[in-house]
Amino acid sequence: MSLTGTYDPDNVFARILRGELPAVKVFEDDRILAFMDVFPQSEGHVLVISKVSQARNLIEAEPEIVAELAQATQRIAAAMPAALGCEGVSIMQFNGAAGGQTVFHLHFHAIPRWSDRTVGQHGEGQMADIDDLQTAARKIADRL
């Protein structure tokens, strides 16, 4: 998918927002939803999305939405070291299929990192165990 086009209201994140698909939530308010990635690159991988924008990527997003998402992502990332014992956090954001984007609803990734662990590839790997996702989500949410 290119960097231009029409928002697909049936993308997986839109379906999560409508309650059609489940999500292990870390944080939610009237504008932002942060939830666990079911195909995590590392333990505690969180996705942060807008509940009000239909921007498919950062390039077409409203500046105020970008600011809200950045602030929420910062808050999630700041909680991760105390919650999970990680030594660092990678913040990732992909735009267009050629840029690595796999879900065309604007989102940020907060990925906990440890010096002695490898990180999986984006969009690859096995689905995580729901109990593990719920445990990590609780730990992060408790530190927000």
N, CA, C and O atoms as CSV, one atom per row, in Angstrom:
chain,resi,resn,atom,element,x,y,z
A,1,MET,N,N,0.848,-1.179,0.000
A,1,MET,CA,C,0.000,0.000,0.000
A,1,MET,C,C,0.891,1.237,0.000
A,1,MET,O,O,1.895,1.297,0.709
A,2,SER,N,N,0.517,2.187,-0.779
A,2,SER,CA,C,1.301,3.409,-0.906
A,2,SER,C,C,1.042,4.354,0.265
A,2,SER,O,O,0.276,4.046,1.177
A,3,LEU,N,N,1.689,5.494,0.215
A,3,LEU,CA,C,1.521,6.506,1.256
A,3,LEU,C,C,0.253,7.327,1.082
A,3,LEU,O,O,-0.096,8.124,1.953
A,4,THR,N,N,-0.427,7.142,-0.016
A,4,THR,CA,C,-1.673,7.867,-0.243
A,4,THR,C,C,-2.799,6.864,-0.458
A,4,THR,O,O,-2.561,5.720,-0.845
A,5,GLY,N,N,-3.996,7.294,-0.209
A,5,GLY,CA,C,-5.137,6.410,-0.419
A,5,GLY,C,C,-6.240,6.709,0.569
A,5,GLY,O,O,-6.235,7.736,1.248
A,6,THR,N,N,-7.167,5.809,0.634
A,6,THR,CA,C,-8.344,5.961,1.473
A,6,THR,C,C,-8.218,5.075,2.710
A,6,THR,O,O,-7.748,3.940,2.633
A,7,TYR,N,N,-8.643,5.612,3.841
A,7,TYR,CA,C,-8.649,4.851,5.090
A,7,TYR,C,C,-9.605,3.662,4.971
A,7,TYR,O,O,-10.733,3.809,4.501
A,8,ASP,N,N,-9.149,2.497,5.396
A,8,ASP,CA,C,-9.977,1.290,5.389
A,8,ASP,C,C,-10.620,1.121,6.765
A,8,ASP,O,O,-9.925,0.780,7.722
A,9,PRO,N,N,-11.918,1.350,6.888
A,9,PRO,CA,C,-12.575,1.249,8.193
A,9,PRO,C,C,-12.655,-0.183,8.730
A,9,PRO,O,O,-13.109,-0.401,9.853
A,10,ASP,N,N,-12.218,-1.146,7.939
A,10,ASP,CA,C,-12.205,-2.529,8.398
A,10,ASP,C,C,-10.802,-3.030,8.732
A,10,ASP,O,O,-10.595,-4.234,8.878
A,11,ASN,N,N,-9.831,-2.111,8.856
A,11,ASN,CA,C,-8.498,-2.558,9.272
A,11,ASN,C,C,-8.570,-3.082,10.696
A,11,ASN,O,O,-9.510,-2.772,11.428
A,12,VAL,N,N,-7.584,-3.875,11.092
A,12,VAL,CA,C,-7.636,-4.562,12.378
A,12,VAL,C,C,-7.742,-3.597,13.560
A,12,VAL,O,O,-8.430,-3.906,14.533
A,13,PHE,N,N,-7.084,-2.446,13.505
A,13,PHE,CA,C,-7.158,-1.504,14.627
A,13,PHE,C,C,-8.533,-0.847,14.709
A,13,PHE,O,O,-9.047,-0.625,15.806
A,14,ALA,N,N,-9.128,-0.537,13.572
A,14,ALA,CA,C,-10.482,0.021,13.566
A,14,ALA,C,C,-11.461,-0.993,14.154
A,14,ALA,O,O,-12.388,-0.626,14.875
A,15,ARG,N,N,-11.250,-2.253,13.846
A,15,ARG,CA,C,-12.117,-3.310,14.383
A,15,ARG,C,C,-11.923,-3.457,15.891
A,15,ARG,O,O,-12.886,-3.715,16.613
A,16,ILE,N,N,-10.696,-3.297,16.373
A,16,ILE,CA,C,-10.451,-3.309,17.819
A,16,ILE,C,C,-11.177,-2.139,18.472
A,16,ILE,O,O,-11.826,-2.308,19.505
A,17,LEU,N,N,-11.072,-0.964,17.881
A,17,LEU,CA,C,-11.737,0.219,18.439
A,17,LEU,C,C,-13.251,0.054,18.512
A,17,LEU,O,O,-13.888,0.567,19.431
A,18,ARG,N,N,-13.821,-0.649,17.559
A,18,ARG,CA,C,-15.270,-0.880,17.563
A,18,ARG,C,C,-15.678,-2.050,18.461
A,18,ARG,O,O,-16.866,-2.329,18.619
A,19,GLY,N,N,-14.687,-2.733,19.049
A,19,GLY,CA,C,-14.986,-3.867,19.917
A,19,GLY,C,C,-15.257,-5.160,19.176
A,19,GLY,O,O,-15.736,-6.124,19.773
A,20,GLU,N,N,-14.960,-5.200,17.886
A,20,GLU,CA,C,-15.182,-6.408,17.092
A,20,GLU,C,C,-14.069,-7.424,17.281
A,20,GLU,O,O,-14.274,-8.618,17.060
A,21,LEU,N,N,-12.897,-6.964,17.686
A,21,LEU,CA,C,-11.760,-7.840,17.976
A,21,LEU,C,C,-11.248,-7.508,19.368
A,21,LEU,O,O,-11.309,-6.354,19.792
A,22,PRO,N,N,-10.748,-8.497,20.076
A,22,PRO,CA,C,-10.256,-8.248,21.432
A,22,PRO,C,C,-8.887,-7.577,21.417
A,22,PRO,O,O,-8.149,-7.645,20.434
A,23,ALA,N,N,-8.572,-6.932,22.529
A,23,ALA,CA,C,-7.245,-6.344,22.730
A,23,ALA,C,C,-6.945,-6.375,24.217
A,23,ALA,O,O,-7.838,-6.210,25.048
A,24,VAL,N,N,-5.677,-6.587,24.544
A,24,VAL,CA,C,-5.225,-6.516,25.937
A,24,VAL,C,C,-4.774,-5.076,26.151
A,24,VAL,O,O,-3.702,-4.671,25.702
A,25,LYS,N,N,-5.609,-4.317,26.844
A,25,LYS,CA,C,-5.402,-2.883,26.983
A,25,LYS,C,C,-4.421,-2.550,28.105
A,25,LYS,O,O,-4.408,-3.171,29.168
A,26,VAL,N,N,-3.602,-1.541,27.816
A,26,VAL,CA,C,-2.660,-0.999,28.797
A,26,VAL,C,C,-3.187,0.338,29.316
A,26,VAL,O,O,-3.103,0.633,30.508
A,27,PHE,N,N,-3.724,1.133,28.409
A,27,PHE,CA,C,-4.218,2.473,28.728
A,27,PHE,C,C,-5.295,2.842,27.730
A,27,PHE,O,O,-5.224,2.488,26.553
A,28,GLU,N,N,-6.302,3.565,28.223
A,28,GLU,CA,C,-7.339,4.058,27.318
A,28,GLU,C,C,-7.966,5.307,27.905
A,28,GLU,O,O,-8.248,5.377,29.101
A,29,ASP,N,N,-8.179,6.292,27.044
A,29,ASP,CA,C,-9.000,7.442,27.385
A,29,ASP,C,C,-9.900,7.716,26.186
A,29,ASP,O,O,-10.050,6.852,25.322
A,30,ASP,N,N,-10.494,8.887,26.116
A,30,ASP,CA,C,-11.427,9.151,25.025
A,30,ASP,C,C,-10.749,9.354,23.670
A,30,ASP,O,O,-11.432,9.366,22.646
A,31,ARG,N,N,-9.410,9.516,23.638
A,31,ARG,CA,C,-8.711,9.803,22.384
A,31,ARG,C,C,-7.614,8.799,22.021
A,31,ARG,O,O,-7.221,8.709,20.858
A,32,ILE,N,N,-7.120,8.048,22.999
A,32,ILE,CA,C,-5.968,7.170,22.804
A,32,ILE,C,C,-6.281,5.776,23.329
A,32,ILE,O,O,-6.967,5.619,24.339
A,33,LEU,N,N,-5.769,4.770,22.631
A,33,LEU,CA,C,-5.791,3.394,23.117
A,33,LEU,C,C,-4.384,2.833,22.981
A,33,LEU,O,O,-3.774,2.902,21.914
A,34,ALA,N,N,-3.876,2.274,24.079
A,34,ALA,CA,C,-2.591,1.566,24.066
A,34,ALA,C,C,-2.880,0.122,24.448
A,34,ALA,O,O,-3.535,-0.147,25.455
A,35,PHE,N,N,-2.386,-0.804,23.635
A,35,PHE,CA,C,-2.660,-2.214,23.868
A,35,PHE,C,C,-1.453,-3.058,23.456
A,35,PHE,O,O,-0.572,-2.609,22.724
A,36,MET,N,N,-1.446,-4.293,23.951
A,36,MET,CA,C,-0.332,-5.183,23.695
A,36,MET,C,C,-0.351,-5.683,22.251
A,36,MET,O,O,-1.404,-6.026,21.713
A,37,ASP,N,N,0.819,-5.718,21.639
A,37,ASP,CA,C,0.955,-6.290,20.299
A,37,ASP,C,C,0.871,-7.810,20.438
A,37,ASP,O,O,1.625,-8.398,21.213
A,38,VAL,N,N,-0.031,-8.452,19.702
A,38,VAL,CA,C,-0.180,-9.904,19.808
A,38,VAL,C,C,0.931,-10.653,19.082
A,38,VAL,O,O,1.090,-11.860,19.267
A,39,PHE,N,N,1.702,-9.945,18.256
A,39,PHE,CA,C,2.891,-10.498,17.615
A,39,PHE,C,C,4.090,-9.666,18.064
A,39,PHE,O,O,4.708,-8.974,17.254
A,40,PRO,N,N,4.419,-9.735,19.358
A,40,PRO,CA,C,5.424,-8.824,19.917
A,40,PRO,C,C,6.837,-9.096,19.411
A,40,PRO,O,O,7.226,-10.234,19.148
A,41,GLN,N,N,7.586,-8.003,19.287
A,41,GLN,CA,C,9.005,-8.105,18.953
A,41,GLN,C,C,9.826,-8.384,20.201
A,41,GLN,O,O,10.940,-8.900,20.116
A,42,SER,N,N,9.272,-8.040,21.363
A,42,SER,CA,C,9.864,-8.396,22.647
A,42,SER,C,C,8.760,-8.383,23.696
A,42,SER,O,O,7.665,-7.878,23.446
A,43,GLU,N,N,9.044,-8.933,24.854
A,43,GLU,CA,C,8.085,-8.941,25.953
A,43,GLU,C,C,7.660,-7.509,26.274
A,43,GLU,O,O,8.511,-6.638,26.455
A,44,GLY,N,N,6.364,-7.263,26.344
A,44,GLY,CA,C,5.874,-5.943,26.715
A,44,GLY,C,C,5.665,-4.974,25.564
A,44,GLY,O,O,5.438,-3.789,25.804
A,45,HIS,N,N,5.734,-5.433,24.334
A,45,HIS,CA,C,5.566,-4.591,23.141
A,45,HIS,C,C,4.150,-4.004,23.118
A,45,HIS,O,O,3.162,-4.739,23.111
A,46,VAL,N,N,4.070,-2.665,23.106
A,46,VAL,CA,C,2.787,-1.960,23.162
A,46,VAL,C,C,2.578,-1.148,21.889
A,46,VAL,O,O,3.514,-0.552,21.355
A,47,LEU,N,N,1.334,-1.133,21.411
A,47,LEU,CA,C,0.920,-0.304,20.286
A,47,LEU,C,C,0.072,0.839,20.819
A,47,LEU,O,O,-0.771,0.637,21.693
A,48,VAL,N,N,0.294,2.041,20.294
A,48,VAL,CA,C,-0.431,3.225,20.733
A,48,VAL,C,C,-1.127,3.820,19.509
A,48,VAL,O,O,-0.477,4.186,18.529
A,49,ILE,N,N,-2.466,3.913,19.578
A,49,ILE,CA,C,-3.239,4.380,18.434
A,49,ILE,C,C,-4.204,5.495,18.836
A,49,ILE,O,O,-4.581,5.636,19.999
A,50,SER,N,N,-4.580,6.267,17.845
A,50,SER,CA,C,-5.609,7.294,18.037
A,50,SER,C,C,-6.981,6.662,17.877
A,50,SER,O,O,-7.198,5.830,16.996
A,51,LYS,N,N,-7.895,7.065,18.734
A,51,LYS,CA,C,-9.279,6.622,18.635
A,51,LYS,C,C,-10.116,7.578,17.788
A,51,LYS,O,O,-11.257,7.261,17.451
A,52,VAL,N,N,-9.568,8.744,17.438
A,52,VAL,CA,C,-10.356,9.775,16.768
A,52,VAL,C,C,-9.888,10.115,15.356
A,52,VAL,O,O,-10.622,10.763,14.610
A,53,SER,N,N,-8.702,9.698,14.981
A,53,SER,CA,C,-8.170,10.034,13.663
A,53,SER,C,C,-8.322,8.870,12.700
A,53,SER,O,O,-8.251,7.707,13.096
A,54,GLN,N,N,-8.530,9.190,11.444
A,54,GLN,CA,C,-8.515,8.174,10.408
A,54,GLN,C,C,-7.286,8.329,9.518
A,54,GLN,O,O,-7.295,7.917,8.358
A,55,ALA,N,N,-6.245,8.916,10.060
A,55,ALA,CA,C,-4.980,8.987,9.327
A,55,ALA,C,C,-4.410,7.577,9.206
A,55,ALA,O,O,-4.411,6.814,10.172
A,56,ARG,N,N,-3.934,7.245,8.038
A,56,ARG,CA,C,-3.340,5.929,7.827
A,56,ARG,C,C,-1.873,5.897,8.236
A,56,ARG,O,O,-1.324,4.829,8.509
A,57,ASN,N,N,-1.234,7.074,8.279
A,57,ASN,CA,C,0.196,7.124,8.594
A,57,ASN,C,C,0.545,8.500,9.155
A,57,ASN,O,O,-0.293,9.400,9.192
A,58,LEU,N,N,1.773,8.645,9.584
A,58,LEU,CA,C,2.242,9.892,10.186
A,58,LEU,C,C,2.199,11.048,9.193
A,58,LEU,O,O,1.927,12.187,9.572
A,59,ILE,N,N,2.462,10.762,7.953
A,59,ILE,CA,C,2.561,11.799,6.932
A,59,ILE,C,C,1.233,12.516,6.724
A,59,ILE,O,O,1.216,13.723,6.479
A,60,GLU,N,N,0.127,11.797,6.819
A,60,GLU,CA,C,-1.179,12.427,6.600
A,60,GLU,C,C,-1.903,12.769,7.896
A,60,GLU,O,O,-3.047,13.221,7.859
A,61,ALA,N,N,-1.262,12.563,9.031
A,61,ALA,CA,C,-1.909,12.779,10.331
A,61,ALA,C,C,-1.999,14.254,10.698
A,61,ALA,O,O,-1.165,15.070,10.307
A,62,GLU,N,N,-3.031,14.563,11.456
A,62,GLU,CA,C,-3.226,15.892,11.996
A,62,GLU,C,C,-2.147,16.152,13.056
A,62,GLU,O,O,-1.878,15.272,13.873
A,63,PRO,N,N,-1.522,17.344,13.063
A,63,PRO,CA,C,-0.451,17.623,14.028
A,63,PRO,C,C,-0.851,17.402,15.482
A,63,PRO,O,O,-0.051,16.904,16.274
A,64,GLU,N,N,-2.083,17.767,15.843
A,64,GLU,CA,C,-2.503,17.578,17.238
A,64,GLU,C,C,-2.615,16.093,17.594
A,64,GLU,O,O,-2.389,15.715,18.743
A,65,ILE,N,N,-2.959,15.261,16.628
A,65,ILE,CA,C,-3.028,13.814,16.856
A,65,ILE,C,C,-1.620,13.257,17.061
A,65,ILE,O,O,-1.393,12.430,17.944
A,66,VAL,N,N,-0.686,13.714,16.244
A,66,VAL,CA,C,0.708,13.276,16.401
A,66,VAL,C,C,1.213,13.637,17.797
A,66,VAL,O,O,1.869,12.828,18.452
A,67,ALA,N,N,0.907,14.842,18.243
A,67,ALA,CA,C,1.341,15.271,19.580
A,67,ALA,C,C,0.731,14.400,20.673
A,67,ALA,O,O,1.424,14.000,21.608
A,68,GLU,N,N,-0.566,14.105,20.559
A,68,GLU,CA,C,-1.232,13.249,21.554
A,68,GLU,C,C,-0.631,11.855,21.585
A,68,GLU,O,O,-0.387,11.298,22.655
A,69,LEU,N,N,-0.393,11.298,20.408
A,69,LEU,CA,C,0.183,9.957,20.340
A,69,LEU,C,C,1.618,9.934,20.875
A,69,LEU,O,O,2.017,8.997,21.566
A,70,ALA,N,N,2.382,10.971,20.550
A,70,ALA,CA,C,3.759,11.043,21.052
A,70,ALA,C,C,3.780,11.128,22.574
A,70,ALA,O,O,4.595,10.473,23.222
A,71,GLN,N,N,2.898,11.922,23.139
A,71,GLN,CA,C,2.842,12.054,24.598
A,71,GLN,C,C,2.425,10.741,25.253
A,71,GLN,O,O,3.005,10.346,26.265
A,72,ALA,N,N,1.441,10.067,24.696
A,72,ALA,CA,C,1.002,8.786,25.252
A,72,ALA,C,C,2.099,7.730,25.115
A,72,ALA,O,O,2.323,6.938,26.030
A,73,THR,N,N,2.782,7.724,23.964
A,73,THR,CA,C,3.871,6.772,23.753
A,73,THR,C,C,5.005,7.044,24.732
A,73,THR,O,O,5.585,6.109,25.284
A,74,GLN,N,N,5.322,8.302,24.949
A,74,GLN,CA,C,6.354,8.677,25.920
A,74,GLN,C,C,5.996,8.179,27.317
A,74,GLN,O,O,6.844,7.647,28.033
A,75,ARG,N,N,4.746,8.354,27.692
A,75,ARG,CA,C,4.285,7.920,29.015
A,75,ARG,C,C,4.395,6.398,29.179
A,75,ARG,O,O,4.845,5.914,30.217
A,76,ILE,N,N,3.982,5.649,28.147
A,76,ILE,CA,C,4.088,4.185,28.167
A,76,ILE,C,C,5.558,3.777,28.261
A,76,ILE,O,O,5.920,2.933,29.080
A,77,ALA,N,N,6.397,4.373,27.425
A,77,ALA,CA,C,7.826,4.030,27.407
A,77,ALA,C,C,8.493,4.331,28.748
A,77,ALA,O,O,9.350,3.572,29.200
A,78,ALA,N,N,8.106,5.426,29.378
A,78,ALA,CA,C,8.690,5.797,30.672
A,78,ALA,C,C,8.331,4.795,31.762
A,78,ALA,O,O,9.092,4.622,32.715
A,79,ALA,N,N,7.185,4.135,31.637
A,79,ALA,CA,C,6.762,3.148,32.634
A,79,ALA,C,C,7.448,1.797,32.459
A,79,ALA,O,O,7.511,1.014,33.407
A,80,MET,N,N,7.956,1.516,31.285
A,80,MET,CA,C,8.460,0.182,30.977
A,80,MET,C,C,9.666,-0.269,31.799
A,80,MET,O,O,9.673,-1.411,32.258
A,81,PRO,N,N,10.683,0.561,32.011
A,81,PRO,CA,C,11.826,0.068,32.793
A,81,PRO,C,C,11.445,-0.394,34.203
A,81,PRO,O,O,11.885,-1.457,34.642
A,82,ALA,N,N,10.641,0.386,34.908
A,82,ALA,CA,C,10.220,-0.017,36.257
A,82,ALA,C,C,9.266,-1.197,36.207
A,82,ALA,O,O,9.312,-2.067,37.077
A,83,ALA,N,N,8.406,-1.238,35.204
A,83,ALA,CA,C,7.400,-2.295,35.110
A,83,ALA,C,C,7.988,-3.630,34.696
A,83,ALA,O,O,7.608,-4.675,35.224
A,84,LEU,N,N,8.918,-3.592,33.749
A,84,LEU,CA,C,9.408,-4.827,33.135
A,84,LEU,C,C,10.890,-5.099,33.391
A,84,LEU,O,O,11.381,-6.188,33.094
A,85,GLY,N,N,11.598,-4.122,33.937
A,85,GLY,CA,C,13.025,-4.296,34.158
A,85,GLY,C,C,13.861,-4.190,32.895
A,85,GLY,O,O,15.000,-4.654,32.860
A,86,CYS,N,N,13.302,-3.581,31.861
A,86,CYS,CA,C,14.064,-3.434,30.611
A,86,CYS,C,C,15.127,-2.346,30.772
A,86,CYS,O,O,15.044,-1.494,31.657
A,87,GLU,N,N,16.116,-2.401,29.898
A,87,GLU,CA,C,17.235,-1.456,29.946
A,87,GLU,C,C,17.099,-0.326,28.938
A,87,GLU,O,O,17.850,0.648,28.979
A,88,GLY,N,N,16.147,-0.461,28.043
A,88,GLY,CA,C,15.911,0.556,27.023
A,88,GLY,C,C,14.564,0.328,26.386
A,88,GLY,O,O,13.904,-0.680,26.641
A,89,VAL,N,N,14.157,1.267,25.558
A,89,VAL,CA,C,12.880,1.172,24.846
A,89,VAL,C,C,13.086,1.717,23.439
A,89,VAL,O,O,13.588,2.827,23.263
A,90,SER,N,N,12.700,0.940,22.447
A,90,SER,CA,C,12.691,1.427,21.069
A,90,SER,C,C,11.300,1.938,20.751
A,90,SER,O,O,10.305,1.267,21.023
A,91,ILE,N,N,11.235,3.128,20.175
A,91,ILE,CA,C,9.980,3.694,19.698
A,91,ILE,C,C,10.040,3.616,18.178
A,91,ILE,O,O,10.965,4.138,17.555
A,92,MET,N,N,9.045,2.959,17.590
A,92,MET,CA,C,9.047,2.777,16.140
A,92,MET,C,C,7.721,3.258,15.559
A,92,MET,O,O,6.675,3.229,16.207
A,93,GLN,N,N,7.817,3.698,14.312
A,93,GLN,CA,C,6.638,4.175,13.601
A,93,GLN,C,C,6.925,3.974,12.120
A,93,GLN,O,O,7.931,4.470,11.612
A,94,PHE,N,N,6.059,3.259,11.426
A,94,PHE,CA,C,6.269,2.888,10.028
A,94,PHE,C,C,5.237,3.581,9.139
A,94,PHE,O,O,4.097,3.797,9.550
A,95,ASN,N,N,5.647,3.925,7.919
A,95,ASN,CA,C,4.773,4.644,6.986
A,95,ASN,C,C,4.827,4.010,5.612
A,95,ASN,O,O,5.876,4.003,4.968
A,96,GLY,N,N,3.700,3.476,5.158
A,96,GLY,CA,C,3.610,2.829,3.859
A,96,GLY,C,C,4.188,1.427,3.891
A,96,GLY,O,O,5.044,1.110,4.717
A,97,ALA,N,N,3.709,0.596,2.985
A,97,ALA,CA,C,4.170,-0.796,2.934
A,97,ALA,C,C,5.683,-0.879,2.740
A,97,ALA,O,O,6.349,-1.696,3.375
A,98,ALA,N,N,6.216,-0.045,1.876
A,98,ALA,CA,C,7.662,-0.069,1.637
A,98,ALA,C,C,8.446,0.390,2.861
A,98,ALA,O,O,9.623,0.064,3.011
A,99,GLY,N,N,7.784,1.152,3.736
A,99,GLY,CA,C,8.412,1.606,4.978
A,99,GLY,C,C,8.233,0.624,6.129
A,99,GLY,O,O,8.677,0.891,7.245
A,100,GLY,N,N,7.586,-0.510,5.865
A,100,GLY,CA,C,7.408,-1.533,6.884
A,100,GLY,C,C,6.053,-1.543,7.555
A,100,GLY,O,O,5.812,-2.376,8.429
A,101,GLN,N,N,5.154,-0.637,7.173
A,101,GLN,CA,C,3.839,-0.576,7.804
A,101,GLN,C,C,3.000,-1.771,7.378
A,101,GLN,O,O,2.949,-2.117,6.198
A,102,THR,N,N,2.336,-2.404,8.357
A,102,THR,CA,C,1.495,-3.564,8.066
A,102,THR,C,C,0.022,-3.321,8.389
A,102,THR,O,O,-0.844,-3.996,7.834
A,103,VAL,N,N,-0.274,-2.380,9.267
A,103,VAL,CA,C,-1.656,-1.989,9.555
A,103,VAL,C,C,-1.757,-0.502,9.240
A,103,VAL,O,O,-1.012,0.307,9.793
A,104,PHE,N,N,-2.677,-0.146,8.351
A,104,PHE,CA,C,-2.745,1.211,7.843
A,104,PHE,C,C,-3.725,2.072,8.634
A,104,PHE,O,O,-4.714,2.595,8.120
A,105,HIS,N,N,-3.385,2.184,9.918
A,105,HIS,CA,C,-4.036,3.067,10.889
A,105,HIS,C,C,-2.857,3.621,11.687
A,105,HIS,O,O,-2.093,2.852,12.270
A,106,LEU,N,N,-2.704,4.925,11.719
A,106,LEU,CA,C,-1.563,5.551,12.396
A,106,LEU,C,C,-1.328,4.934,13.769
A,106,LEU,O,O,-2.251,4.848,14.579
A,107,HIS,N,N,-0.092,4.504,14.033
A,107,HIS,CA,C,0.236,3.938,15.338
A,107,HIS,C,C,1.735,4.016,15.609
A,107,HIS,O,O,2.556,4.107,14.696
A,108,PHE,N,N,2.053,3.976,16.891
A,108,PHE,CA,C,3.426,3.932,17.369
A,108,PHE,C,C,3.651,2.616,18.106
A,108,PHE,O,O,2.732,2.062,18.710
A,109,HIS,N,N,4.880,2.130,18.047
A,109,HIS,CA,C,5.292,0.941,18.788
A,109,HIS,C,C,6.216,1.382,19.923
A,109,HIS,O,O,7.125,2.183,19.702
A,110,ALA,N,N,5.995,0.873,21.125
A,110,ALA,CA,C,6.934,1.027,22.240
A,110,ALA,C,C,7.416,-0.388,22.561
A,110,ALA,O,O,6.645,-1.236,23.008
A,111,ILE,N,N,8.709,-0.622,22.323
A,111,ILE,CA,C,9.260,-1.974,22.407
A,111,ILE,C,C,10.355,-2.020,23.468
A,111,ILE,O,O,11.423,-1.437,23.281
A,112,PRO,N,N,10.096,-2.712,24.588
A,112,PRO,CA,C,11.126,-2.836,25.626
A,112,PRO,C,C,12.341,-3.578,25.094
A,112,PRO,O,O,12.220,-4.495,24.282
A,113,ARG,N,N,13.524,-3.165,25.568
A,113,ARG,CA,C,14.775,-3.770,25.094
A,113,ARG,C,C,15.670,-4.140,26.268
A,113,ARG,O,O,15.737,-3.433,27.273
A,114,TRP,N,N,16.351,-5.260,26.111
A,114,TRP,CA,C,17.350,-5.747,27.065
A,114,TRP,C,C,18.624,-6.043,26.294
A,114,TRP,O,O,18.569,-6.510,25.157
A,115,SER,N,N,19.772,-5.775,26.905
A,115,SER,CA,C,21.053,-5.965,26.210
A,115,SER,C,C,21.351,-7.436,25.930
A,115,SER,O,O,22.106,-7.741,25.006
A,116,ASP,N,N,20.779,-8.345,26.702
A,116,ASP,CA,C,21.082,-9.764,26.523
A,116,ASP,C,C,19.980,-10.541,25.803
A,116,ASP,O,O,19.987,-11.772,25.815
A,117,ARG,N,N,19.038,-9.841,25.177
A,117,ARG,CA,C,17.934,-10.497,24.455
A,117,ARG,C,C,17.855,-9.961,23.031
A,117,ARG,O,O,18.088,-8.778,22.784
A,118,THR,N,N,17.527,-10.839,22.115
A,118,THR,CA,C,17.313,-10.405,20.739
A,118,THR,C,C,15.879,-9.903,20.588
A,118,THR,O,O,14.987,-10.273,21.352
A,119,VAL,N,N,15.687,-9.065,19.600
A,119,VAL,CA,C,14.362,-8.516,19.302
A,119,VAL,C,C,13.890,-9.138,18.000
A,119,VAL,O,O,14.645,-9.244,17.034
A,120,GLY,N,N,12.624,-9.548,17.991
A,120,GLY,CA,C,12.057,-10.131,16.788
A,120,GLY,C,C,11.873,-9.108,15.682
A,120,GLY,O,O,11.981,-7.901,15.901
A,121,GLN,N,N,11.595,-9.609,14.504
A,121,GLN,CA,C,11.355,-8.760,13.347
A,121,GLN,C,C,9.911,-8.261,13.350
A,121,GLN,O,O,8.997,-8.972,13.768
A,122,HIS,N,N,9.722,-7.044,12.884
A,122,HIS,CA,C,8.391,-6.456,12.784
A,122,HIS,C,C,7.524,-7.274,11.829
A,122,HIS,O,O,7.937,-7.592,10.714
A,123,GLY,N,N,6.315,-7.610,12.286
A,123,GLY,CA,C,5.369,-8.313,11.435
A,123,GLY,C,C,5.650,-9.790,11.265
A,123,GLY,O,O,5.045,-10.431,10.405
A,124,GLU,N,N,6.541,-10.344,12.051
A,124,GLU,CA,C,6.874,-11.766,11.959
A,124,GLU,C,C,6.779,-12.389,13.345
A,124,GLU,O,O,6.578,-11.686,14.335
A,125,GLY,N,N,6.919,-13.675,13.413
A,125,GLY,CA,C,6.926,-14.361,14.696
A,125,GLY,C,C,5.594,-14.977,15.032
A,125,GLY,O,O,4.645,-14.947,14.249
A,126,GLN,N,N,5.555,-15.541,16.233
A,126,GLN,CA,C,4.371,-16.259,16.692
A,126,GLN,C,C,3.484,-15.357,17.540
A,126,GLN,O,O,3.938,-14.374,18.127
A,127,MET,N,N,2.219,-15.720,17.586
A,127,MET,CA,C,1.287,-15.005,18.441
A,127,MET,C,C,1.644,-15.283,19.899
A,127,MET,O,O,1.950,-16.415,20.273
A,128,ALA,N,N,1.600,-14.237,20.708
A,128,ALA,CA,C,1.946,-14.347,22.122
A,128,ALA,C,C,0.847,-15.041,22.904
A,128,ALA,O,O,-0.310,-15.070,22.484
A,129,ASP,N,N,1.219,-15.594,24.035
A,129,ASP,CA,C,0.280,-16.191,24.969
A,129,ASP,C,C,-0.518,-15.074,25.640
A,129,ASP,O,O,0.062,-14.093,26.106
A,130,ILE,N,N,-1.823,-15.214,25.692
A,130,ILE,CA,C,-2.694,-14.174,26.245
A,130,ILE,C,C,-2.374,-13.890,27.707
A,130,ILE,O,O,-2.434,-12.737,28.134
A,131,ASP,N,N,-2.041,-14.903,28.471
A,131,ASP,CA,C,-1.704,-14.695,29.881
A,131,ASP,C,C,-0.445,-13.844,30.022
A,131,ASP,O,O,-0.367,-12.984,30.899
A,132,ASP,N,N,0.533,-14.083,29.162
A,132,ASP,CA,C,1.764,-13.277,29.187
A,132,ASP,C,C,1.465,-11.821,28.828
A,132,ASP,O,O,2.007,-10.901,29.441
A,133,LEU,N,N,0.602,-11.618,27.835
A,133,LEU,CA,C,0.229,-10.256,27.445
A,133,LEU,C,C,-0.487,-9.548,28.581
A,133,LEU,O,O,-0.211,-8.382,28.861
A,134,GLN,N,N,-1.401,-10.241,29.234
A,134,GLN,CA,C,-2.152,-9.637,30.336
A,134,GLN,C,C,-1.244,-9.289,31.514
A,134,GLN,O,O,-1.417,-8.251,32.152
A,135,THR,N,N,-0.287,-10.152,31.794
A,135,THR,CA,C,0.653,-9.886,32.885
A,135,THR,C,C,1.485,-8.644,32.588
A,135,THR,O,O,1.624,-7.769,33.443
A,136,ALA,N,N,2.037,-8.563,31.380
A,136,ALA,CA,C,2.839,-7.401,30.997
A,136,ALA,C,C,1.995,-6.134,30.995
A,136,ALA,O,O,2.452,-5.088,31.454
A,137,ALA,N,N,0.779,-6.214,30.487
A,137,ALA,CA,C,-0.114,-5.052,30.447
A,137,ALA,C,C,-0.387,-4.533,31.855
A,137,ALA,O,O,-0.347,-3.325,32.087
A,138,ARG,N,N,-0.660,-5.420,32.779
A,138,ARG,CA,C,-0.916,-5.011,34.172
A,138,ARG,C,C,0.308,-4.330,34.774
A,138,ARG,O,O,0.191,-3.305,35.447
A,139,LYS,N,N,1.473,-4.903,34.529
A,139,LYS,CA,C,2.707,-4.318,35.082
A,139,LYS,C,C,2.929,-2.911,34.559
A,139,LYS,O,O,3.270,-2.007,35.321
A,140,ILE,N,N,2.735,-2.723,33.256
A,140,ILE,CA,C,2.938,-1.398,32.666
A,140,ILE,C,C,1.861,-0.424,33.172
A,140,ILE,O,O,2.170,0.693,33.585
A,141,ALA,N,N,0.608,-0.859,33.132
A,141,ALA,CA,C,-0.503,-0.003,33.563
A,141,ALA,C,C,-0.325,0.437,35.006
A,141,ALA,O,O,-0.660,1.571,35.349
A,142,ASP,N,N,0.191,-0.433,35.854
A,142,ASP,CA,C,0.391,-0.094,37.260
A,142,ASP,C,C,1.444,0.996,37.455
A,142,ASP,O,O,1.479,1.638,38.504
A,143,ARG,N,N,2.302,1.212,36.453
A,143,ARG,CA,C,3.370,2.227,36.553
A,143,ARG,C,C,3.024,3.525,35.853
A,143,ARG,O,O,3.819,4.465,35.859
A,144,LEU,N,N,1.843,3.589,35.248
A,144,LEU,CA,C,1.448,4.822,34.542
A,144,LEU,C,C,0.969,5.877,35.521
A,144,LEU,O,O,0.598,6.977,35.111
